[in-house]
Amino acid sequence: MSQPPVTLQAVSPADTEFLLSVYSSTREPELALTDWSAEQKAQFCRMQFQAQDAHYRLHYPGAQFAVILIEAVPVGRLYVDRWPKEIRIMDITLLPDHRGLGIGTKLLHELKLEAAAAGKSLSIHVERDNPALHLYERLGFETIEEKTLHLLMAWQASDTLK
């Protein structure tokens, strides 16, 4: 049985609550360690989501902000900026029920093909404890810069398409 097609749809204001839920899903493990109420966790996530969104829009004004769809059902987000020599993945996140099913791999492979065709590198910042770090390594991304909490990883267009 083949996998349903993955499509992208430009983010619109109507997607805000969905995108907040995607963002919140990434914070669940750390928030589970707090004694905050559900309302406090929701307020925290909304505030952090809004700050992240403002940061992305300020620092990546030409970026593509997309909702990831499977059979017209929103399952995640993909934010990408295309620079003269590099394609930067700003964010790729799937809802927990859709992780580990090959959706991220498919999207990353498509971005690698685009980068290779354009003679560009493909890069992403990754938190050191992000479980997706192993996916990026498996797909041929290498660490090119280390910060305290993040790694900058890149796949070079000259690399073998893995």
C-alpha positions as CSV (number, residue, x, y, z in Angstrom):
1,M,0.0,0.0,0.0
2,S,1.4,3.4,-1.0
3,Q,1.7,6.3,1.3
4,P,-0.9,9.1,0.8
5,P,0.5,12.2,-0.9
6,V,2.1,14.9,1.2
7,T,1.2,18.4,0.1
8,L,2.0,21.9,1.4
9,Q,-0.4,24.8,1.8
10,A,0.7,28.4,2.5
11,V,-0.1,29.4,6.1
12,S,-3.0,31.7,6.5
13,P,-4.4,33.5,9.6
14,A,-7.0,30.7,9.8
15,D,-4.2,28.2,10.6
16,T,-3.0,30.0,13.8
17,E,-4.7,27.7,16.3
18,F,-3.5,24.6,14.4
19,L,0.1,25.9,14.3
20,L,-0.1,26.7,18.0
21,S,-1.1,23.1,18.6
22,V,1.9,21.9,16.5
23,Y,4.2,24.1,18.5
24,S,2.7,23.1,21.8
25,S,3.2,19.4,21.0
26,T,7.0,20.1,20.9
27,R,6.9,21.5,24.4
28,E,4.8,18.7,26.0
29,P,7.8,16.7,27.3
30,E,9.4,19.6,29.2
31,L,6.0,21.0,30.4
32,A,5.1,17.5,31.8
33,L,8.0,18.1,34.3
34,T,6.3,21.3,35.7
35,D,3.5,21.5,38.3
36,W,1.7,24.1,36.1
37,S,-2.0,23.9,35.5
38,A,-3.2,23.1,32.0
39,E,-4.2,26.8,31.7
40,Q,-0.7,27.9,32.6
41,K,0.9,25.5,30.1
42,A,-1.5,26.8,27.4
43,Q,-0.7,30.4,28.2
44,F,3.1,29.7,28.2
45,C,2.9,27.9,24.8
46,R,0.8,30.7,23.3
47,M,3.3,33.3,24.4
48,Q,6.3,31.3,23.2
49,F,4.6,30.5,19.9
50,Q,3.8,34.1,19.3
51,A,7.4,35.1,20.1
52,Q,8.8,32.4,17.8
53,D,6.4,33.5,15.0
54,A,7.4,37.1,15.3
55,H,11.1,36.1,15.3
56,Y,10.7,34.0,12.2
57,R,8.8,36.7,10.3
58,L,11.3,39.4,11.3
59,H,14.5,37.5,10.5
60,Y,13.2,35.5,7.5
61,P,11.1,38.0,5.6
62,G,11.2,36.0,2.3
63,A,10.4,32.6,3.9
64,Q,7.8,30.1,2.8
65,F,5.5,29.2,5.8
66,A,3.5,26.1,5.0
67,V,1.1,23.7,6.6
68,I,1.9,20.0,5.9
69,L,-1.1,18.1,4.7
70,I,-1.9,14.4,4.3
71,E,-5.1,14.0,2.3
72,A,-6.1,17.6,3.0
73,V,-5.7,17.0,6.8
74,P,-3.1,19.3,8.5
75,V,-0.4,17.3,10.2
76,G,2.5,19.7,10.7
77,R,4.4,22.7,9.5
78,L,7.4,23.4,7.3
79,Y,9.1,26.8,7.2
80,V,11.8,27.3,4.6
81,D,13.8,30.2,3.5
82,R,15.7,30.2,0.2
83,W,18.9,32.2,0.0
84,P,21.4,32.6,-2.9
85,K,23.7,29.7,-1.8
86,E,21.6,27.9,0.8
87,I,18.1,26.6,1.6
88,R,17.5,27.0,5.3
89,I,14.9,24.8,7.0
90,M,13.7,27.1,9.7
91,D,11.3,24.6,11.2
92,I,9.8,21.2,10.3
93,T,7.4,19.7,12.9
94,L,4.8,17.1,12.7
95,L,2.1,16.3,15.3
96,P,3.1,13.4,17.5
97,D,0.7,10.9,15.8
98,H,2.3,11.6,12.4
99,R,6.0,11.3,13.5
100,G,8.0,8.3,12.4
101,L,5.8,7.5,9.4
102,G,8.2,8.8,6.7
103,I,6.5,12.2,6.2
104,G,9.5,14.2,7.4
105,T,11.9,12.0,5.4
106,K,9.9,12.6,2.2
107,L,9.9,16.3,2.7
108,L,13.6,16.5,3.5
109,H,14.4,14.3,0.5
110,E,12.4,16.7,-1.7
111,L,14.3,19.7,-0.3
112,K,17.6,17.8,-0.9
113,L,16.6,17.3,-4.5
114,E,15.8,21.0,-4.8
115,A,19.1,22.0,-3.2
116,A,21.1,19.7,-5.5
117,A,19.3,21.0,-8.6
118,A,20.1,24.6,-7.5
119,G,23.7,23.8,-6.4
120,K,22.9,24.9,-2.9
121,S,23.4,23.5,0.6
122,L,20.4,22.6,2.8
123,S,20.7,23.5,6.4
124,I,18.8,23.4,9.7
125,H,19.3,24.4,13.3
126,V,18.6,21.5,15.7
127,E,18.4,21.4,19.4
128,R,21.0,18.9,20.8
129,D,18.3,16.8,22.5
130,N,15.9,16.8,19.6
131,P,15.0,13.2,18.7
132,A,15.0,14.2,15.0
133,L,18.8,14.8,15.2
134,H,19.2,11.1,14.3
135,L,17.0,11.5,11.2
136,Y,19.1,14.4,9.9
137,E,22.3,12.4,10.5
138,R,20.8,9.4,8.7
139,L,19.9,11.6,5.8
140,G,23.4,12.9,5.4
141,F,23.3,16.2,7.4
142,E,26.6,17.0,9.2
143,T,27.2,19.4,12.0
144,I,28.9,22.5,10.8
145,E,28.6,24.7,13.8
146,E,28.0,24.0,17.5
147,K,26.2,26.4,19.9
148,T,25.3,25.8,23.6
149,L,21.9,24.4,22.9
150,H,21.8,24.1,19.1
151,L,23.7,22.5,16.2
152,L,23.7,24.0,12.7
153,M,23.6,21.0,10.4
154,A,23.9,21.0,6.7
155,W,23.7,18.7,3.7
156,Q,25.8,19.8,0.8
157,A,24.5,19.4,-2.8
158,S,27.7,17.6,-3.7
159,D,26.9,14.9,-1.1
160,T,25.4,11.6,-2.2
161,L,21.6,11.7,-2.1
162,K,20.9,9.4,0.8
